[in-house]
Amino acid sequence: MDVDLHQLFARAAAEGARHRAAVADLPVQPSPDHAALAAAFGGALPAAPTDPREVVDELIAAARPGLVGTVGPRFFGFVIGGALPAATAADLLAAGWDQCAYNEVLSPAAAAAERAAGGWAKALLGLPETASVGFVTGAQAANTVGLAVGRQRVLADVGWDVARDGLFGAPRVAVVASEERHATIDRAARLLGFGTGSIEPVAATSQGAIDVDRLRTTLDAVRDRPVIVCLQAGNVNTGACDDLRAATTVAHEHGAWVHVDGAFGLWAAASPRTARLVDGVELADSWGTDAHKWLNVPYDCGLAFCADAELHAATMSYAAAYLTGSGAVSDPVLGDLTPESSRRARGFAVWAALRELGTDGVADLVDRSCALAVRMAERLAAGGATVHNDVVLNQVLVSVGDPSRTDTIVDTVQREGTCWVGGTTWHGQRLIRVSVSNATTTGRDIDVSADAILRAARTATLP
Ligand SMILES: *Cc1c(COP(=O)(O)O)cnc(C)c1O
């Protein structure tokens, strides 16, 4: 079939741009007819080929009614982030170029982009210059990589080669983590063969940061075992960061591996105003973060860092007779550092996001989000809401009236469409969780959204 690729790609790009231009004025959550969506995408796959232009037109028509305004300025659920213009365009290029970011031979350009963007990210996040960076799907994958490298190290320390012998018969590793850890730590523990039963939970402070005295007690109790400690920068409910300096120091005294889950909170390091929240971050052994959350890179994109680049590559890479350009343990890049083999060239979008913002722009994005979170908390409080956390970062926990009404209020807000917030359970109470992480959110977006939440709380009391 003779296809005009210029026209076809332009059509797709134009639709993306149309969506961006319209998203701020549309209800954040559509009320889709699920049966109609299924019908638009469904039916038997025809035997005959279809003209690509028709396919793209069909896709656009089928998908539009079911698109959520997650990229818009008033989506405050899940620390969703946005998508910067240059980063989005870079992802379009990554698809157009269709590079396989497996190794240096397959895409020298992808390798160079990852090296540059990874270096910039390390500098912004205050991580050691010599750390390795794997470009993964997100923080779940990054946490899994960090724990995998830690598993290799702590078992090697007791004379066990986990890469060769697996975990059958191995000394039992203790995964020490705050009771406020993100659920992706538990999934990583399952996937890596530790099992959630090896997680030793440590009590947290009232704000959800790990209690360092309790951490010391737990470490004493498991001192005969290989230990991985999981710390957190950015509690998903409160934004609280663990005392990384104190906790890492205690963990290292016990010979433990220290991994930091900083899916969004690690970016606090990029602004002088918030950097103190992650003081001591450079002391850890591995770190996971997202680019698709606070950095506003399109989905999916995360970063897995490791202080020991050689061990990182030794844990994640593989060799095969037909491969060249892999296994360069002294200067690893691309697939030597990730669980995926063949994958999209994610480095282009991260490179573009960082290049678009510059160091000042990243700091400004962090500062603005934090200031807007405070504005949200203040406006809601002025309207009678109760704020349940110290708003130290970009997360706000609130209730309006009795917390038992939270789910009804959340549902009303979502249906009304001005903004999108989700509910969470915090210290046994149902609360509204607001996360500010989109580069396009303005003060006015915060004000109209706070008003919408307060309005929903009033109408939700009506019989
Ligand atoms: C979002 C989040 C994760 C998981 O990240 P994904 O990008 O969804 O894989 C892990 N930890 C924390 C603290 C998070 O906020």
The ligand as a MOL file (V3000), in Angstrom:
LIG
                    3D

  0  0  0     0  0            999 V3000
M  V30 BEGIN CTAB
M  V30 COUNTS 15 15 0 0 0
M  V30 BEGIN ATOM
M  V30 1 C 4.3380 6.0380 41.8430 0
M  V30 2 C 5.2250 5.4640 42.8690 0
M  V30 3 C 5.8660 4.2280 42.6610 0
M  V30 4 C 5.5920 3.3780 41.4510 0
M  V30 5 O 5.9420 4.0550 40.2900 0
M  V30 6 P 5.4690 3.5810 38.8440 0
M  V30 7 O 5.9720 4.6790 37.9870 0
M  V30 8 O 3.9750 3.4920 38.8910 0
M  V30 9 O 6.1020 2.2770 38.5640 0
M  V30 10 C 6.7300 3.7830 43.6220 0
M  V30 11 N 6.9630 4.4960 44.7340 0
M  V30 12 C 6.3870 5.6790 44.9830 0
M  V30 13 C 6.7030 6.4310 46.2400 0
M  V30 14 C 5.4930 6.2150 44.0440 0
M  V30 15 O 4.9130 7.4110 44.2630 0
M  V30 END ATOM
M  V30 BEGIN BOND
M  V30 1 1 1 2
M  V30 2 1 2 3
M  V30 3 2 2 14
M  V30 4 1 3 4
M  V30 5 2 3 10
M  V30 6 1 4 5
M  V30 7 1 5 6
M  V30 8 2 6 7
M  V30 9 1 6 8
M  V30 10 1 6 9
M  V30 11 1 10 11
M  V30 12 2 11 12
M  V30 13 1 12 13
M  V30 14 1 12 14
M  V30 15 1 14 15
M  V30 END BOND
M  V30 END CTAB
M  END
